[in-house]
Amino acid sequence: MNESKFAHITRAHPCFNEKMHDKVGRVHLPIAPRCNIQCNFCTRAIDKCEHRPGVSSRIMTVEEAVTHVSKVIKEMPISVVGVAGPGDALANPETLEFFRIIDKKFPDLIKCMSTNGLLLADMAEEVAEAHVSTITVTVNAVDPEIGKKIYSRAIYEGKVYEGEEAFKIISQKQLEGIEKVAKLGVVVKVNSVLIPGLNDEHIQDIAREVKKRGANLMNIIPLIPLYKMKDYPRPGCDELSSVRDKVEEILPVFRACTQCRADAYGVPGKDDKHLDMTPASHY
């Protein structure tokens, strides 16, 4: 990774630089509803109230999303335009179609996406060619004994994988994908969900592995107990801080994540908004 490029991105990206987190904003566009894996803590929803990943008030078309970006950047300081769901960015062709348009209309905006990484190795060149500047890959395990308890299903090339078999293909593709996009000049942040009693002692192993593959930054986020993991405890501040401190010995750690919705826009934690339930026909 070109260090000057990494420095430029982190100076301007509120999700890569804690000092900028409450100063500049981002726009998340909910154009990616489909997902190709099932995490045991994830439930996607169309909802106006819940503030967490996987939630949006509605799904936008690419045209509506471009119009929304045009509107928001006139209203507030925005440095980043991103696709973070509510499904997986790369499981939806609309994502790269949107970025190609945005790259021509607003070339100065940082283009960012979040992905589970299953398709990242296959689509790395397309991601780089769309001038996506940063990518966040969620990696919750590199050990099959742990991973099979976090992921229950993966759909890859038309075939359904379950249990440990699903985890193995997810993990293989995640690590290959991180390595590929990093070599193509994309800045990579890895998100890991801290699940007490399951991967809390394992996240350092994840950090070592993704660092070898070219990741630049890690973000440890607390489990939101839902779905099959609704009975797991949510990690406390001390537990979260302890894991972050250990990971920081391996990779830089971002500590200001607010676990945004897929339709969030504005300045995180300060002037933060999300779409209402109104159909987007008024755009």
C-alpha positions in Angstrom: 0.0 0.0 0.0 1.2 3.5 -0.9 1.6 5.1 2.5 0.8 8.6 1.1 -2.5 7.3 -0.3 -3.3 5.7 3.0 -2.5 8.9 4.9 -4.7 10.9 2.4 -7.7 8.5 2.9 -7.4 8.4 6.7 -7.2 12.2 6.9 -10.6 12.5 5.2 -12.5 9.4 6.1 -14.6 9.6 9.3 -14.6 5.8 9.7 -10.8 5.5 9.3 -9.8 8.5 11.4 -11.1 9.1 14.9 -10.1 12.8 14.8 -12.4 13.3 11.8 -15.2 11.1 13.0 -17.3 14.1 14.3 -16.1 16.6 11.7 -17.0 15.3 8.3 -19.7 13.0 7.1 -20.5 10.1 4.9 -23.5 8.9 2.9 -24.5 5.3 3.0 -26.7 4.2 0.1 -29.1 1.3 0.7 -28.9 -0.2 -2.8 -27.6 -3.7 -1.9 -30.5 -5.8 -0.3 -29.3 -9.3 -1.3 -26.8 -11.2 0.8 -25.0 -14.5 0.1 -24.1 -15.7 3.6 -26.0 -16.1 6.9 -24.3 -14.9 10.0 -25.8 -16.3 13.2 -26.1 -12.8 14.7 -27.6 -11.0 11.7 -31.2 -10.1 10.9 -31.7 -7.6 8.0 -34.7 -5.3 8.3 -36.6 -2.5 6.7 -37.2 -0.3 9.8 -37.1 3.4 10.7 -36.1 2.9 14.3 -33.3 0.4 14.8 -29.8 1.8 14.7 -27.5 -1.0 13.6 -26.0 -2.5 10.4 -28.4 -4.4 8.2 -31.2 -1.9 8.7 -32.6 0.6 6.2 -35.9 2.4 5.9 -36.1 1.4 2.2 -34.1 0.2 -0.8 -33.0 2.8 -3.4 -32.4 2.3 -7.1 -29.1 3.4 -8.4 -30.7 6.5 -10.0 -32.3 7.5 -6.7 -29.0 6.9 -4.8 -27.1 9.2 -7.2 -29.8 11.9 -6.7 -29.6 11.5 -2.9 -25.9 12.0 -2.9 -26.3 15.2 -5.0 -28.8 16.5 -2.5 -26.8 15.6 0.7 -23.5 17.0 -0.4 -25.1 20.4 -0.8 -26.5 20.3 2.7 -23.5 19.2 4.8 -19.8 18.4 4.7 -19.5 15.0 3.1 -16.2 13.3 2.3 -17.3 9.7 1.8 -20.0 7.9 -0.2 -20.4 4.3 0.7 -22.5 1.1 0.2 -22.9 -0.9 3.3 -26.0 -3.0 2.7 -28.5 -3.8 4.0 -27.2 -7.0 2.4 -23.7 -7.5 1.0 -22.4 -4.8 -1.4 -20.7 -7.3 -3.8 -23.7 -9.6 -4.0 -25.6 -6.8 -5.8 -24.5 -5.6 -9.2 -26.1 -2.2 -8.5 -23.1 -1.4 -6.2 -20.4 -1.2 -8.8 -22.8 0.4 -11.3 -23.5 3.1 -8.7 -19.8 3.7 -8.0 -18.9 4.0 -11.7 -21.5 6.8 -12.0 -20.4 8.5 -8.8 -16.8 8.3 -9.9 -17.6 10.4 -13.0 -20.0 12.9 -11.3 -18.2 13.4 -8.0 -14.5 12.3 -8.5 -13.3 13.9 -5.3 -15.6 11.9 -3.0 -13.9 8.8 -1.3 -15.8 5.7 -2.5 -16.1 3.1 0.2 -17.9 -0.3 0.5 -18.5 -2.9 3.2 -18.6 -6.6 2.3 -18.6 -10.0 3.9 -15.8 -10.8 1.5 -17.2 -13.9 -0.2 -17.0 -12.4 -3.6 -14.1 -10.1 -3.0 -11.4 -12.3 -4.6 -13.5 -12.8 -7.7 -14.3 -9.1 -8.1 -11.2 -7.4 -6.8 -10.2 -6.0 -10.2 -13.7 -4.6 -10.8 -13.7 -2.9 -7.4 -10.3 -1.3 -8.2 -11.4 -0.3 -11.7 -14.5 1.5 -10.2 -12.0 3.6 -8.1 -13.3 2.3 -4.8 -10.8 3.9 -2.4 -11.5 1.9 0.8 -13.2 -1.4 1.6 -14.3 -2.8 4.9 -14.3 -6.6 5.2 -16.0 -8.3 8.1 -13.8 -11.2 9.3 -15.1 -12.8 12.5 -12.8 -15.9 12.6 -10.0 -17.7 10.8 -10.3 -20.9 12.8 -13.0 -23.4 11.4 -13.9 -24.6 14.9 -14.9 -21.0 15.8 -16.1 -19.9 12.4 -18.7 -22.7 12.0 -20.5 -21.4 15.1 -20.7 -17.9 13.6 -21.7 -18.6 10.0 -24.5 -21.1 9.1 -24.7 -20.8 5.3 -22.9 -19.5 2.2 -24.1 -19.4 -1.4 -21.3 -19.3 -3.8 -21.4 -19.9 -7.6 -25.0 -21.3 -7.3 -24.1 -23.9 -4.6 -25.3 -23.8 -1.0 -22.7 -24.5 1.7 -23.5 -25.1 5.4 -21.7 -25.2 8.7 -18.0 -25.8 8.6 -17.9 -26.2 4.9 -19.6 -22.7 4.6 -17.1 -21.2 6.9 -14.1 -22.6 5.0 -15.1 -21.1 1.7 -16.0 -17.8 3.3 -12.7 -17.6 5.1 -10.7 -18.6 2.0 -12.4 -16.0 -0.1 -12.1 -13.3 2.5 -8.4 -13.7 2.9 -7.7 -14.0 -0.8 -9.9 -11.0 -1.5 -8.1 -8.8 1.1 -4.8 -9.7 -0.4 -5.9 -9.0 -3.9 -7.5 -5.6 -3.3 -4.7 -4.5 -1.1 -2.2 -5.2 -3.9 -4.5 -3.2 -6.2 -4.1 -0.2 -4.0 -7.4 -0.3 -2.1 -7.2 0.7 1.6 -8.5 -2.2 3.7 -10.2 -2.0 7.1 -11.2 -5.3 8.8 -14.3 -5.3 11.1 -14.5 -8.1 13.6 -17.6 -8.7 15.8 -16.5 -9.4 19.4 -18.6 -12.4 20.6 -17.9 -13.1 24.3 -17.0 -16.7 25.0 -16.6 -17.5 21.3 -14.1 -15.4 19.5 -12.9 -13.0 22.2 -9.6 -14.8 22.6 -9.3 -15.3 18.8 -9.4 -11.8 17.4 -5.6 -11.3 17.7 -5.2 -14.4 15.4 -7.5 -12.6 12.9 -5.4 -9.5 13.2 -2.2 -11.4 12.5 -3.7 -13.1 9.5 -5.3 -10.1 7.8 -2.1 -8.0 8.4 -0.2 -10.6 6.4 -2.7 -10.1 3.6 -2.3 -6.3 3.5 -5.1 -4.9 5.8 -4.3 -1.4 7.1 -6.7 -1.1 10.1 -9.0 -3.1 12.3 -12.3 -2.2 14.0 -13.5 -4.4 16.8 -17.3 -4.0 17.3 -19.5 -5.4 20.0 -22.0 -8.1 19.3 -25.6 -7.0 19.1 -27.3 -10.2 20.4 -29.9 -11.1 17.7 -31.1 -14.2 15.8 -29.3 -17.4 16.8 -27.0 -15.4 19.1 -29.8 -13.5 21.0 -28.8 -15.2 24.2 -25.1 -14.3 24.0 -24.0 -11.4 26.3 -23.2 -8.1 24.7 -19.5 -7.3 25.5 -18.9 -4.6 28.1 -16.7 -1.6 27.6 -13.8 -3.1 29.6 -13.9 -6.3 27.6 -14.0 -4.4 24.3 -11.2 -2.1 25.3 -9.0 -5.0 26.4 -9.4 -6.8 23.0 -8.7 -3.5 21.2 -5.6 -2.9 23.2 -4.3 -6.4 22.3 -5.1 -6.0 18.6 -3.4 -2.7 18.6 -0.1 -4.4 19.2 -0.5 -5.9 15.7 -2.5 -3.4 13.7 -3.9 0.1 14.2 -7.4 0.0 15.7 -10.3 2.3 14.9 -12.2 3.0 18.2 -15.0 5.4 17.3 -17.4 3.1 15.3 -21.1 3.8 15.8 -22.3 0.7 13.9 -24.2 2.7 11.4 -27.4 1.8 9.5 -27.2 1.0 5.8 -29.0 4.3 5.0 -27.1 6.6 7.4 -25.9 10.0 6.3 -24.3 13.0 7.9 -21.6 13.4 10.5 -21.4 10.2 12.7 -22.7 10.8 16.2 -23.2 14.5 15.7 -25.5 15.4 12.8 -26.4 11.9 11.9 -29.6 11.1 9.9 -31.1 8.2 8.0 -33.8 7.9 5.3 -37.5 8.1 6.2 -40.0 5.5 5.1 -41.3 7.8 2.3 -40.9 6.3 -1.2 -38.0 7.9 -3.1 -40.1 9.1 -6.0 -39.8 12.7 -4.7 -36.1 12.8 -5.5 
